[in-house]
Amino acid sequence: SMDGKHPMFVATKEQNQQPILILDKNGMIGPLLAEKMQEHFMVILVSGKDLLLQKNILSVPYHRRIPLIPDNSYKAMILFYSGDDTLFELLPKILEKAQTLHAKVLFVTSVRLASEKVIRKLEKQQFSNLQLVVYGDLFYPEDIVDNPVNYFLHQATAHGKITLVDDGIGGIYPIALADVLSGIVSIAFSHNKQRLIYLFAKTPISDLSIARVLKKHNPLLKIDFKK
């Protein structure tokens, strides 16, 4: 049409057809994020888990040390780091690709893995569209996550008691999985350039407070302390 609106429509439609790349060797959160995003985007999911076919998700196995990443034009690239440093070997190539595409790269990891060494390695990268997203201690009904919150939930349900170390003052940064997924999606599409983003409340909750909350739900729950 000649009214000037049509080309704009084609551009937006094209933009939406650029897939999102999700890379997750551990295969824990990546597939859940892909499921959330596939309603609006084509998702290319490179994952260590064998996954069911879904309409807008192209699943690529991540079983080799360095996976094959389809050479595509991506809208955003979301990388999950679960302690395997080969991801840092892949990073320069991914960032080089993102640079030419003007795509954002999110490097997502948990508060338990965001060591100073990891943060330093990312700060070294010159690419301005790289963001480090750190999520807290996930609590999630299925036992997919190894962190203090789930450890306590497991102890409470399996043994009817929780053992706290020292005075139970160790810090926990709880966050619901659903909030992590929405957080990642909104960061991926925001114009925010902040280099480091935390997806949890800055003030930790003590182990004891979590134990008390669980005891409220189950008054018979025992709480033990050990040095």
PyMOL CGO cylinders between C-alpha atoms (Angstrom):
from pymol import cmd
from pymol.cgo import CYLINDER

trace = [
    CYLINDER, 0.00, 0.00, 0.00, 1.15, 3.55, -0.61, 0.3, 1, 1, 1, 1, 1, 1,
    CYLINDER, 1.15, 3.55, -0.61, -0.04, 5.07, 2.67, 0.3, 1, 1, 1, 1, 1, 1,
    CYLINDER, -0.04, 5.07, 2.67, 3.41, 4.65, 4.17, 0.3, 1, 1, 1, 1, 1, 1,
    CYLINDER, 3.41, 4.65, 4.17, 2.18, 2.36, 6.96, 0.3, 1, 1, 1, 1, 1, 1,
    CYLINDER, 2.18, 2.36, 6.96, 2.75, -0.95, 5.29, 0.3, 1, 1, 1, 1, 1, 1,
    CYLINDER, 2.75, -0.95, 5.29, 6.60, -1.03, 5.28, 0.3, 1, 1, 1, 1, 1, 1,
    CYLINDER, 6.60, -1.03, 5.28, 6.59, -0.24, 8.98, 0.3, 1, 1, 1, 1, 1, 1,
    CYLINDER, 6.59, -0.24, 8.98, 4.32, -3.21, 9.60, 0.3, 1, 1, 1, 1, 1, 1,
    CYLINDER, 4.32, -3.21, 9.60, 6.64, -5.50, 7.65, 0.3, 1, 1, 1, 1, 1, 1,
    CYLINDER, 6.64, -5.50, 7.65, 9.61, -4.28, 9.68, 0.3, 1, 1, 1, 1, 1, 1,
    CYLINDER, 9.61, -4.28, 9.68, 7.94, -5.04, 13.01, 0.3, 1, 1, 1, 1, 1, 1,
    CYLINDER, 7.94, -5.04, 13.01, 6.78, -8.40, 11.78, 0.3, 1, 1, 1, 1, 1, 1,
    CYLINDER, 6.78, -8.40, 11.78, 10.33, -9.20, 10.62, 0.3, 1, 1, 1, 1, 1, 1,
    CYLINDER, 10.33, -9.20, 10.62, 11.70, -8.07, 13.94, 0.3, 1, 1, 1, 1, 1, 1,
    CYLINDER, 11.70, -8.07, 13.94, 9.47, -10.57, 15.71, 0.3, 1, 1, 1, 1, 1, 1,
    CYLINDER, 9.47, -10.57, 15.71, 10.66, -13.32, 13.44, 0.3, 1, 1, 1, 1, 1, 1,
    CYLINDER, 10.66, -13.32, 13.44, 14.22, -12.95, 14.62, 0.3, 1, 1, 1, 1, 1, 1,
    CYLINDER, 14.22, -12.95, 14.62, 14.65, -15.85, 17.01, 0.3, 1, 1, 1, 1, 1, 1,
    CYLINDER, 14.65, -15.85, 17.01, 15.86, -15.71, 20.60, 0.3, 1, 1, 1, 1, 1, 1,
    CYLINDER, 15.86, -15.71, 20.60, 18.87, -17.88, 21.42, 0.3, 1, 1, 1, 1, 1, 1,
    CYLINDER, 18.87, -17.88, 21.42, 18.87, -19.62, 24.80, 0.3, 1, 1, 1, 1, 1, 1,
    CYLINDER, 18.87, -19.62, 24.80, 21.97, -21.57, 25.77, 0.3, 1, 1, 1, 1, 1, 1,
    CYLINDER, 21.97, -21.57, 25.77, 21.72, -23.74, 28.88, 0.3, 1, 1, 1, 1, 1, 1,
    CYLINDER, 21.72, -23.74, 28.88, 24.02, -26.72, 29.34, 0.3, 1, 1, 1, 1, 1, 1,
    CYLINDER, 24.02, -26.72, 29.34, 22.49, -27.67, 32.67, 0.3, 1, 1, 1, 1, 1, 1,
    CYLINDER, 22.49, -27.67, 32.67, 19.04, -27.45, 31.09, 0.3, 1, 1, 1, 1, 1, 1,
    CYLINDER, 19.04, -27.45, 31.09, 17.28, -26.31, 34.24, 0.3, 1, 1, 1, 1, 1, 1,
    CYLINDER, 17.28, -26.31, 34.24, 15.83, -22.83, 33.68, 0.3, 1, 1, 1, 1, 1, 1,
    CYLINDER, 15.83, -22.83, 33.68, 16.51, -22.45, 29.94, 0.3, 1, 1, 1, 1, 1, 1,
    CYLINDER, 16.51, -22.45, 29.94, 13.72, -24.81, 28.78, 0.3, 1, 1, 1, 1, 1, 1,
    CYLINDER, 13.72, -24.81, 28.78, 11.20, -23.12, 31.10, 0.3, 1, 1, 1, 1, 1, 1,
    CYLINDER, 11.20, -23.12, 31.10, 12.22, -19.72, 29.76, 0.3, 1, 1, 1, 1, 1, 1,
    CYLINDER, 12.22, -19.72, 29.76, 11.93, -21.02, 26.18, 0.3, 1, 1, 1, 1, 1, 1,
    CYLINDER, 11.93, -21.02, 26.18, 8.41, -22.21, 26.93, 0.3, 1, 1, 1, 1, 1, 1,
    CYLINDER, 8.41, -22.21, 26.93, 7.49, -18.78, 28.25, 0.3, 1, 1, 1, 1, 1, 1,
    CYLINDER, 7.49, -18.78, 28.25, 8.99, -16.95, 25.25, 0.3, 1, 1, 1, 1, 1, 1,
    CYLINDER, 8.99, -16.95, 25.25, 7.73, -19.23, 22.49, 0.3, 1, 1, 1, 1, 1, 1,
    CYLINDER, 7.73, -19.23, 22.49, 4.29, -17.62, 22.62, 0.3, 1, 1, 1, 1, 1, 1,
    CYLINDER, 4.29, -17.62, 22.62, 5.74, -14.53, 20.95, 0.3, 1, 1, 1, 1, 1, 1,
    CYLINDER, 5.74, -14.53, 20.95, 9.04, -15.63, 19.43, 0.3, 1, 1, 1, 1, 1, 1,
    CYLINDER, 9.04, -15.63, 19.43, 10.80, -18.41, 17.67, 0.3, 1, 1, 1, 1, 1, 1,
    CYLINDER, 10.80, -18.41, 17.67, 13.26, -19.76, 20.23, 0.3, 1, 1, 1, 1, 1, 1,
    CYLINDER, 13.26, -19.76, 20.23, 16.44, -21.68, 19.49, 0.3, 1, 1, 1, 1, 1, 1,
    CYLINDER, 16.44, -21.68, 19.49, 17.23, -23.61, 22.63, 0.3, 1, 1, 1, 1, 1, 1,
    CYLINDER, 17.23, -23.61, 22.63, 20.67, -25.18, 22.99, 0.3, 1, 1, 1, 1, 1, 1,
    CYLINDER, 20.67, -25.18, 22.99, 20.25, -27.45, 25.98, 0.3, 1, 1, 1, 1, 1, 1,
    CYLINDER, 20.25, -27.45, 25.98, 21.81, -30.43, 27.73, 0.3, 1, 1, 1, 1, 1, 1,
    CYLINDER, 21.81, -30.43, 27.73, 18.37, -31.91, 28.35, 0.3, 1, 1, 1, 1, 1, 1,
    CYLINDER, 18.37, -31.91, 28.35, 16.45, -33.85, 25.71, 0.3, 1, 1, 1, 1, 1, 1,
    CYLINDER, 16.45, -33.85, 25.71, 13.27, -31.91, 25.25, 0.3, 1, 1, 1, 1, 1, 1,
    CYLINDER, 13.27, -31.91, 25.25, 9.82, -32.46, 23.88, 0.3, 1, 1, 1, 1, 1, 1,
    CYLINDER, 9.82, -32.46, 23.88, 9.03, -30.79, 20.59, 0.3, 1, 1, 1, 1, 1, 1,
    CYLINDER, 9.03, -30.79, 20.59, 7.10, -27.55, 20.93, 0.3, 1, 1, 1, 1, 1, 1,
    CYLINDER, 7.10, -27.55, 20.93, 5.73, -25.41, 18.16, 0.3, 1, 1, 1, 1, 1, 1,
    CYLINDER, 5.73, -25.41, 18.16, 8.07, -22.44, 18.30, 0.3, 1, 1, 1, 1, 1, 1,
    CYLINDER, 8.07, -22.44, 18.30, 11.12, -24.02, 19.92, 0.3, 1, 1, 1, 1, 1, 1,
    CYLINDER, 11.12, -24.02, 19.92, 13.94, -25.45, 17.87, 0.3, 1, 1, 1, 1, 1, 1,
    CYLINDER, 13.94, -25.45, 17.87, 15.91, -27.69, 20.19, 0.3, 1, 1, 1, 1, 1, 1,
    CYLINDER, 15.91, -27.69, 20.19, 19.65, -28.18, 19.63, 0.3, 1, 1, 1, 1, 1, 1,
    CYLINDER, 19.65, -28.18, 19.63, 21.54, -30.71, 21.80, 0.3, 1, 1, 1, 1, 1, 1,
    CYLINDER, 21.54, -30.71, 21.80, 24.34, -29.42, 24.06, 0.3, 1, 1, 1, 1, 1, 1,
    CYLINDER, 24.34, -29.42, 24.06, 26.19, -32.66, 24.68, 0.3, 1, 1, 1, 1, 1, 1,
    CYLINDER, 26.19, -32.66, 24.68, 29.54, -31.80, 23.17, 0.3, 1, 1, 1, 1, 1, 1,
    CYLINDER, 29.54, -31.80, 23.17, 32.04, -29.64, 24.98, 0.3, 1, 1, 1, 1, 1, 1,
    CYLINDER, 32.04, -29.64, 24.98, 31.43, -26.81, 22.53, 0.3, 1, 1, 1, 1, 1, 1,
    CYLINDER, 31.43, -26.81, 22.53, 27.89, -26.96, 21.13, 0.3, 1, 1, 1, 1, 1, 1,
    CYLINDER, 27.89, -26.96, 21.13, 26.88, -26.15, 17.58, 0.3, 1, 1, 1, 1, 1, 1,
    CYLINDER, 26.88, -26.15, 17.58, 25.03, -22.85, 17.63, 0.3, 1, 1, 1, 1, 1, 1,
    CYLINDER, 25.03, -22.85, 17.63, 22.92, -22.21, 14.52, 0.3, 1, 1, 1, 1, 1, 1,
    CYLINDER, 22.92, -22.21, 14.52, 24.30, -19.20, 12.68, 0.3, 1, 1, 1, 1, 1, 1,
    CYLINDER, 24.30, -19.20, 12.68, 21.20, -17.09, 12.74, 0.3, 1, 1, 1, 1, 1, 1,
    CYLINDER, 21.20, -17.09, 12.74, 20.16, -13.49, 13.12, 0.3, 1, 1, 1, 1, 1, 1,
    CYLINDER, 20.16, -13.49, 13.12, 19.11, -13.32, 16.78, 0.3, 1, 1, 1, 1, 1, 1,
    CYLINDER, 19.11, -13.32, 16.78, 17.10, -10.66, 18.56, 0.3, 1, 1, 1, 1, 1, 1,
    CYLINDER, 17.10, -10.66, 18.56, 18.67, -11.53, 21.94, 0.3, 1, 1, 1, 1, 1, 1,
    CYLINDER, 18.67, -11.53, 21.94, 21.02, -14.20, 23.27, 0.3, 1, 1, 1, 1, 1, 1,
    CYLINDER, 21.02, -14.20, 23.27, 20.50, -15.57, 26.77, 0.3, 1, 1, 1, 1, 1, 1,
    CYLINDER, 20.50, -15.57, 26.77, 23.30, -17.68, 28.25, 0.3, 1, 1, 1, 1, 1, 1,
    CYLINDER, 23.30, -17.68, 28.25, 22.92, -19.64, 31.47, 0.3, 1, 1, 1, 1, 1, 1,
    CYLINDER, 22.92, -19.64, 31.47, 26.09, -20.25, 33.48, 0.3, 1, 1, 1, 1, 1, 1,
    CYLINDER, 26.09, -20.25, 33.48, 25.97, -23.18, 35.87, 0.3, 1, 1, 1, 1, 1, 1,
    CYLINDER, 25.97, -23.18, 35.87, 29.63, -23.42, 36.76, 0.3, 1, 1, 1, 1, 1, 1,
    CYLINDER, 29.63, -23.42, 36.76, 31.00, -24.84, 33.50, 0.3, 1, 1, 1, 1, 1, 1,
    CYLINDER, 31.00, -24.84, 33.50, 33.80, -22.54, 32.33, 0.3, 1, 1, 1, 1, 1, 1,
    CYLINDER, 33.80, -22.54, 32.33, 33.66, -23.66, 28.67, 0.3, 1, 1, 1, 1, 1, 1,
    CYLINDER, 33.66, -23.66, 28.67, 30.98, -20.99, 28.38, 0.3, 1, 1, 1, 1, 1, 1,
    CYLINDER, 30.98, -20.99, 28.38, 33.78, -18.40, 28.64, 0.3, 1, 1, 1, 1, 1, 1,
    CYLINDER, 33.78, -18.40, 28.64, 35.47, -20.04, 25.63, 0.3, 1, 1, 1, 1, 1, 1,
    CYLINDER, 35.47, -20.04, 25.63, 32.25, -19.58, 23.63, 0.3, 1, 1, 1, 1, 1, 1,
    CYLINDER, 32.25, -19.58, 23.63, 31.71, -16.03, 24.80, 0.3, 1, 1, 1, 1, 1, 1,
    CYLINDER, 31.71, -16.03, 24.80, 34.03, -14.07, 22.46, 0.3, 1, 1, 1, 1, 1, 1,
    CYLINDER, 34.03, -14.07, 22.46, 32.43, -15.69, 19.40, 0.3, 1, 1, 1, 1, 1, 1,
    CYLINDER, 32.43, -15.69, 19.40, 28.92, -15.04, 20.72, 0.3, 1, 1, 1, 1, 1, 1,
    CYLINDER, 28.92, -15.04, 20.72, 29.74, -11.41, 21.54, 0.3, 1, 1, 1, 1, 1, 1,
    CYLINDER, 29.74, -11.41, 21.54, 31.30, -10.88, 18.12, 0.3, 1, 1, 1, 1, 1, 1,
    CYLINDER, 31.30, -10.88, 18.12, 28.10, -12.19, 16.53, 0.3, 1, 1, 1, 1, 1, 1,
    CYLINDER, 28.10, -12.19, 16.53, 25.92, -10.05, 18.83, 0.3, 1, 1, 1, 1, 1, 1,
    CYLINDER, 25.92, -10.05, 18.83, 27.95, -6.98, 17.89, 0.3, 1, 1, 1, 1, 1, 1,
    CYLINDER, 27.95, -6.98, 17.89, 27.13, -7.38, 14.21, 0.3, 1, 1, 1, 1, 1, 1,
    CYLINDER, 27.13, -7.38, 14.21, 23.46, -8.05, 15.00, 0.3, 1, 1, 1, 1, 1, 1,
    CYLINDER, 23.46, -8.05, 15.00, 23.15, -5.24, 17.59, 0.3, 1, 1, 1, 1, 1, 1,
    CYLINDER, 23.15, -5.24, 17.59, 21.64, -7.93, 19.84, 0.3, 1, 1, 1, 1, 1, 1,
    CYLINDER, 21.64, -7.93, 19.84, 21.67, -7.99, 23.62, 0.3, 1, 1, 1, 1, 1, 1,
    CYLINDER, 21.67, -7.99, 23.62, 23.52, -10.77, 25.44, 0.3, 1, 1, 1, 1, 1, 1,
    CYLINDER, 23.52, -10.77, 25.44, 22.39, -11.77, 28.93, 0.3, 1, 1, 1, 1, 1, 1,
    CYLINDER, 22.39, -11.77, 28.93, 24.76, -13.85, 31.02, 0.3, 1, 1, 1, 1, 1, 1,
    CYLINDER, 24.76, -13.85, 31.02, 22.50, -15.38, 33.66, 0.3, 1, 1, 1, 1, 1, 1,
    CYLINDER, 22.50, -15.38, 33.66, 23.69, -17.13, 36.81, 0.3, 1, 1, 1, 1, 1, 1,
    CYLINDER, 23.69, -17.13, 36.81, 22.76, -17.70, 40.44, 0.3, 1, 1, 1, 1, 1, 1,
    CYLINDER, 22.76, -17.70, 40.44, 23.96, -15.75, 43.46, 0.3, 1, 1, 1, 1, 1, 1,
    CYLINDER, 23.96, -15.75, 43.46, 25.81, -18.92, 44.52, 0.3, 1, 1, 1, 1, 1, 1,
    CYLINDER, 25.81, -18.92, 44.52, 27.91, -18.93, 41.32, 0.3, 1, 1, 1, 1, 1, 1,
    CYLINDER, 27.91, -18.93, 41.32, 28.46, -15.22, 40.74, 0.3, 1, 1, 1, 1, 1, 1,
    CYLINDER, 28.46, -15.22, 40.74, 31.96, -15.23, 42.18, 0.3, 1, 1, 1, 1, 1, 1,
    CYLINDER, 31.96, -15.23, 42.18, 34.33, -12.29, 41.86, 0.3, 1, 1, 1, 1, 1, 1,
    CYLINDER, 34.33, -12.29, 41.86, 36.28, -14.30, 39.28, 0.3, 1, 1, 1, 1, 1, 1,
    CYLINDER, 36.28, -14.30, 39.28, 33.16, -14.68, 37.09, 0.3, 1, 1, 1, 1, 1, 1,
    CYLINDER, 33.16, -14.68, 37.09, 32.26, -10.99, 37.44, 0.3, 1, 1, 1, 1, 1, 1,
    CYLINDER, 32.26, -10.99, 37.44, 35.84, -9.96, 36.57, 0.3, 1, 1, 1, 1, 1, 1,
    CYLINDER, 35.84, -9.96, 36.57, 35.86, -12.16, 33.45, 0.3, 1, 1, 1, 1, 1, 1,
    CYLINDER, 35.86, -12.16, 33.45, 32.68, -10.47, 32.25, 0.3, 1, 1, 1, 1, 1, 1,
    CYLINDER, 32.68, -10.47, 32.25, 33.88, -6.97, 33.07, 0.3, 1, 1, 1, 1, 1, 1,
    CYLINDER, 33.88, -6.97, 33.07, 36.87, -7.60, 30.81, 0.3, 1, 1, 1, 1, 1, 1,
    CYLINDER, 36.87, -7.60, 30.81, 34.57, -7.94, 27.79, 0.3, 1, 1, 1, 1, 1, 1,
    CYLINDER, 34.57, -7.94, 27.79, 34.38, -4.76, 25.73, 0.3, 1, 1, 1, 1, 1, 1,
    CYLINDER, 34.38, -4.76, 25.73, 30.88, -5.42, 24.41, 0.3, 1, 1, 1, 1, 1, 1,
    CYLINDER, 30.88, -5.42, 24.41, 28.45, -2.81, 25.79, 0.3, 1, 1, 1, 1, 1, 1,
    CYLINDER, 28.45, -2.81, 25.79, 25.31, -4.90, 25.22, 0.3, 1, 1, 1, 1, 1, 1,
    CYLINDER, 25.31, -4.90, 25.22, 26.42, -7.62, 27.63, 0.3, 1, 1, 1, 1, 1, 1,
    CYLINDER, 26.42, -7.62, 27.63, 24.54, -7.80, 30.93, 0.3, 1, 1, 1, 1, 1, 1,
    CYLINDER, 24.54, -7.80, 30.93, 25.13, -10.03, 33.92, 0.3, 1, 1, 1, 1, 1, 1,
    CYLINDER, 25.13, -10.03, 33.92, 21.86, -11.13, 35.53, 0.3, 1, 1, 1, 1, 1, 1,
    CYLINDER, 21.86, -11.13, 35.53, 22.17, -12.73, 38.97, 0.3, 1, 1, 1, 1, 1, 1,
    CYLINDER, 22.17, -12.73, 38.97, 19.16, -14.49, 40.44, 0.3, 1, 1, 1, 1, 1, 1,
    CYLINDER, 19.16, -14.49, 40.44, 18.72, -15.47, 44.09, 0.3, 1, 1, 1, 1, 1, 1,
    CYLINDER, 18.72, -15.47, 44.09, 17.96, -18.80, 45.75, 0.3, 1, 1, 1, 1, 1, 1,
    CYLINDER, 17.96, -18.80, 45.75, 15.10, -20.28, 43.75, 0.3, 1, 1, 1, 1, 1, 1,
    CYLINDER, 15.10, -20.28, 43.75, 12.35, -22.04, 45.52, 0.3, 1, 1, 1, 1, 1, 1,
    CYLINDER, 12.35, -22.04, 45.52, 10.51, -24.30, 43.20, 0.3, 1, 1, 1, 1, 1, 1,
    CYLINDER, 10.51, -24.30, 43.20, 8.16, -27.17, 43.92, 0.3, 1, 1, 1, 1, 1, 1,
    CYLINDER, 8.16, -27.17, 43.92, 10.06, -29.73, 41.92, 0.3, 1, 1, 1, 1, 1, 1,
    CYLINDER, 10.06, -29.73, 41.92, 13.43, -30.61, 43.30, 0.3, 1, 1, 1, 1, 1, 1,
    CYLINDER, 13.43, -30.61, 43.30, 15.36, -29.06, 40.45, 0.3, 1, 1, 1, 1, 1, 1,
    CYLINDER, 15.36, -29.06, 40.45, 17.40, -26.61, 42.41, 0.3, 1, 1, 1, 1, 1, 1,
    CYLINDER, 17.40, -26.61, 42.41, 20.29, -27.19, 44.73, 0.3, 1, 1, 1, 1, 1, 1,
    CYLINDER, 20.29, -27.19, 44.73, 20.21, -24.31, 47.20, 0.3, 1, 1, 1, 1, 1, 1,
    CYLINDER, 20.21, -24.31, 47.20, 19.44, -23.67, 50.88, 0.3, 1, 1, 1, 1, 1, 1,
    CYLINDER, 19.44, -23.67, 50.88, 15.73, -22.97, 50.42, 0.3, 1, 1, 1, 1, 1, 1,
    CYLINDER, 15.73, -22.97, 50.42, 15.07, -26.28, 48.67, 0.3, 1, 1, 1, 1, 1, 1,
    CYLINDER, 15.07, -26.28, 48.67, 17.41, -28.07, 51.03, 0.3, 1, 1, 1, 1, 1, 1,
    CYLINDER, 17.41, -28.07, 51.03, 15.25, -26.94, 53.97, 0.3, 1, 1, 1, 1, 1, 1,
    CYLINDER, 15.25, -26.94, 53.97, 12.01, -27.78, 52.16, 0.3, 1, 1, 1, 1, 1, 1,
    CYLINDER, 12.01, -27.78, 52.16, 13.39, -31.25, 51.45, 0.3, 1, 1, 1, 1, 1, 1,
    CYLINDER, 13.39, -31.25, 51.45, 14.51, -31.75, 55.08, 0.3, 1, 1, 1, 1, 1, 1,
    CYLINDER, 14.51, -31.75, 55.08, 11.14, -30.57, 56.35, 0.3, 1, 1, 1, 1, 1, 1,
    CYLINDER, 11.14, -30.57, 56.35, 9.10, -32.87, 54.11, 0.3, 1, 1, 1, 1, 1, 1,
    CYLINDER, 9.10, -32.87, 54.11, 11.39, -35.91, 54.24, 0.3, 1, 1, 1, 1, 1, 1,
    CYLINDER, 11.39, -35.91, 54.24, 12.49, -35.85, 57.89, 0.3, 1, 1, 1, 1, 1, 1,
    CYLINDER, 12.49, -35.85, 57.89, 10.11, -33.53, 59.71, 0.3, 1, 1, 1, 1, 1, 1,
    CYLINDER, 10.11, -33.53, 59.71, 13.03, -31.53, 61.02, 0.3, 1, 1, 1, 1, 1, 1,
    CYLINDER, 13.03, -31.53, 61.02, 15.45, -28.85, 59.89, 0.3, 1, 1, 1, 1, 1, 1,
    CYLINDER, 15.45, -28.85, 59.89, 19.06, -28.63, 60.99, 0.3, 1, 1, 1, 1, 1, 1,
    CYLINDER, 19.06, -28.63, 60.99, 20.54, -25.14, 61.10, 0.3, 1, 1, 1, 1, 1, 1,
    CYLINDER, 20.54, -25.14, 61.10, 24.29, -24.55, 61.24, 0.3, 1, 1, 1, 1, 1, 1,
    CYLINDER, 24.29, -24.55, 61.24, 25.61, -22.24, 63.99, 0.3, 1, 1, 1, 1, 1, 1,
    CYLINDER, 25.61, -22.24, 63.99, 22.78, -19.89, 64.98, 0.3, 1, 1, 1, 1, 1, 1,
    CYLINDER, 22.78, -19.89, 64.98, 20.92, -20.10, 61.69, 0.3, 1, 1, 1, 1, 1, 1,
    CYLINDER, 20.92, -20.10, 61.69, 22.16, -16.67, 60.66, 0.3, 1, 1, 1, 1, 1, 1,
    CYLINDER, 22.16, -16.67, 60.66, 23.51, -17.68, 57.24, 0.3, 1, 1, 1, 1, 1, 1,
    CYLINDER, 23.51, -17.68, 57.24, 21.93, -15.56, 54.52, 0.3, 1, 1, 1, 1, 1, 1,
    CYLINDER, 21.93, -15.56, 54.52, 19.40, -16.75, 51.97, 0.3, 1, 1, 1, 1, 1, 1,
    CYLINDER, 19.40, -16.75, 51.97, 18.15, -14.69, 49.01, 0.3, 1, 1, 1, 1, 1, 1,
    CYLINDER, 18.15, -14.69, 49.01, 14.84, -16.33, 48.12, 0.3, 1, 1, 1, 1, 1, 1,
    CYLINDER, 14.84, -16.33, 48.12, 13.06, -15.65, 44.83, 0.3, 1, 1, 1, 1, 1, 1,
    CYLINDER, 13.06, -15.65, 44.83, 10.26, -17.49, 43.04, 0.3, 1, 1, 1, 1, 1, 1,
    CYLINDER, 10.26, -17.49, 43.04, 11.11, -19.10, 39.71, 0.3, 1, 1, 1, 1, 1, 1,
    CYLINDER, 11.11, -19.10, 39.71, 8.22, -17.26, 37.98, 0.3, 1, 1, 1, 1, 1, 1,
    CYLINDER, 8.22, -17.26, 37.98, 9.77, -13.92, 39.03, 0.3, 1, 1, 1, 1, 1, 1,
    CYLINDER, 9.77, -13.92, 39.03, 13.15, -14.93, 37.64, 0.3, 1, 1, 1, 1, 1, 1,
    CYLINDER, 13.15, -14.93, 37.64, 11.60, -15.87, 34.27, 0.3, 1, 1, 1, 1, 1, 1,
    CYLINDER, 11.60, -15.87, 34.27, 9.63, -12.59, 33.99, 0.3, 1, 1, 1, 1, 1, 1,
    CYLINDER, 9.63, -12.59, 33.99, 12.70, -10.65, 35.12, 0.3, 1, 1, 1, 1, 1, 1,
    CYLINDER, 12.70, -10.65, 35.12, 14.87, -12.18, 32.39, 0.3, 1, 1, 1, 1, 1, 1,
    CYLINDER, 14.87, -12.18, 32.39, 12.24, -11.47, 29.72, 0.3, 1, 1, 1, 1, 1, 1,
    CYLINDER, 12.24, -11.47, 29.72, 11.85, -7.83, 30.71, 0.3, 1, 1, 1, 1, 1, 1,
    CYLINDER, 11.85, -7.83, 30.71, 15.64, -7.26, 30.88, 0.3, 1, 1, 1, 1, 1, 1,
    CYLINDER, 15.64, -7.26, 30.88, 16.09, -8.87, 27.45, 0.3, 1, 1, 1, 1, 1, 1,
    CYLINDER, 16.09, -8.87, 27.45, 13.75, -6.31, 25.88, 0.3, 1, 1, 1, 1, 1, 1,
    CYLINDER, 13.75, -6.31, 25.88, 14.42, -3.21, 27.95, 0.3, 1, 1, 1, 1, 1, 1,
    CYLINDER, 14.42, -3.21, 27.95, 16.75, -0.42, 26.88, 0.3, 1, 1, 1, 1, 1, 1,
    CYLINDER, 16.75, -0.42, 26.88, 18.42, -0.61, 30.27, 0.3, 1, 1, 1, 1, 1, 1,
    CYLINDER, 18.42, -0.61, 30.27, 22.20, -0.86, 29.81, 0.3, 1, 1, 1, 1, 1, 1,
    CYLINDER, 22.20, -0.86, 29.81, 23.06, -1.61, 33.44, 0.3, 1, 1, 1, 1, 1, 1,
    CYLINDER, 23.06, -1.61, 33.44, 25.97, -4.06, 33.43, 0.3, 1, 1, 1, 1, 1, 1,
    CYLINDER, 25.97, -4.06, 33.43, 24.97, -6.00, 36.57, 0.3, 1, 1, 1, 1, 1, 1,
    CYLINDER, 24.97, -6.00, 36.57, 21.36, -6.72, 37.54, 0.3, 1, 1, 1, 1, 1, 1,
    CYLINDER, 21.36, -6.72, 37.54, 20.25, -8.56, 40.66, 0.3, 1, 1, 1, 1, 1, 1,
    CYLINDER, 20.25, -8.56, 40.66, 16.98, -10.47, 40.60, 0.3, 1, 1, 1, 1, 1, 1,
    CYLINDER, 16.98, -10.47, 40.60, 16.46, -10.70, 44.36, 0.3, 1, 1, 1, 1, 1, 1,
    CYLINDER, 16.46, -10.70, 44.36, 16.14, -8.48, 47.40, 0.3, 1, 1, 1, 1, 1, 1,
    CYLINDER, 16.14, -8.48, 47.40, 19.55, -7.18, 48.51, 0.3, 1, 1, 1, 1, 1, 1,
    CYLINDER, 19.55, -7.18, 48.51, 18.97, -7.99, 52.19, 0.3, 1, 1, 1, 1, 1, 1,
    CYLINDER, 18.97, -7.99, 52.19, 19.27, -11.70, 52.93, 0.3, 1, 1, 1, 1, 1, 1,
    CYLINDER, 19.27, -11.70, 52.93, 16.78, -13.58, 55.07, 0.3, 1, 1, 1, 1, 1, 1,
    CYLINDER, 16.78, -13.58, 55.07, 18.32, -15.71, 57.81, 0.3, 1, 1, 1, 1, 1, 1,
    CYLINDER, 18.32, -15.71, 57.81, 18.03, -19.50, 57.77, 0.3, 1, 1, 1, 1, 1, 1,
    CYLINDER, 18.03, -19.50, 57.77, 16.18, -19.22, 61.05, 0.3, 1, 1, 1, 1, 1, 1,
    CYLINDER, 16.18, -19.22, 61.05, 13.46, -16.97, 59.58, 0.3, 1, 1, 1, 1, 1, 1,
    CYLINDER, 13.46, -16.97, 59.58, 12.88, -19.49, 56.78, 0.3, 1, 1, 1, 1, 1, 1,
    CYLINDER, 12.88, -19.49, 56.78, 12.71, -22.29, 59.35, 0.3, 1, 1, 1, 1, 1, 1,
    CYLINDER, 12.71, -22.29, 59.35, 10.15, -20.28, 61.35, 0.3, 1, 1, 1, 1, 1, 1,
    CYLINDER, 10.15, -20.28, 61.35, 7.99, -19.75, 58.28, 0.3, 1, 1, 1, 1, 1, 1,
    CYLINDER, 7.99, -19.75, 58.28, 8.03, -23.50, 57.63, 0.3, 1, 1, 1, 1, 1, 1,
    CYLINDER, 8.03, -23.50, 57.63, 7.23, -24.19, 61.29, 0.3, 1, 1, 1, 1, 1, 1,
    CYLINDER, 7.23, -24.19, 61.29, 4.20, -21.93, 61.01, 0.3, 1, 1, 1, 1, 1, 1,
    CYLINDER, 4.20, -21.93, 61.01, 2.92, -24.19, 58.23, 0.3, 1, 1, 1, 1, 1, 1,
    CYLINDER, 2.92, -24.19, 58.23, 3.78, -27.31, 60.17, 0.3, 1, 1, 1, 1, 1, 1,
    CYLINDER, 3.78, -27.31, 60.17, 3.82, -26.78, 63.96, 0.3, 1, 1, 1, 1, 1, 1,
    CYLINDER, 3.82, -26.78, 63.96, 5.26, -30.30, 64.46, 0.3, 1, 1, 1, 1, 1, 1,
    CYLINDER, 5.26, -30.30, 64.46, 8.41, -29.39, 62.55, 0.3, 1, 1, 1, 1, 1, 1,
    CYLINDER, 8.41, -29.39, 62.55, 11.55, -29.71, 64.71, 0.3, 1, 1, 1, 1, 1, 1,
    CYLINDER, 11.55, -29.71, 64.71, 14.36, -27.19, 64.42, 0.3, 1, 1, 1, 1, 1, 1,
    CYLINDER, 14.36, -27.19, 64.42, 17.86, -28.39, 65.44, 0.3, 1, 1, 1, 1, 1, 1,
    CYLINDER, 17.86, -28.39, 65.44, 21.07, -26.41, 65.68, 0.3, 1, 1, 1, 1, 1, 1,
    CYLINDER, 21.07, -26.41, 65.68, 24.55, -27.77, 65.10, 0.3, 1, 1, 1, 1, 1, 1,
    CYLINDER, 24.55, -27.77, 65.10, 27.89, -26.04, 65.22, 0.3, 1, 1, 1, 1, 1, 1,
]
cmd.load_cgo(trace, "trace")
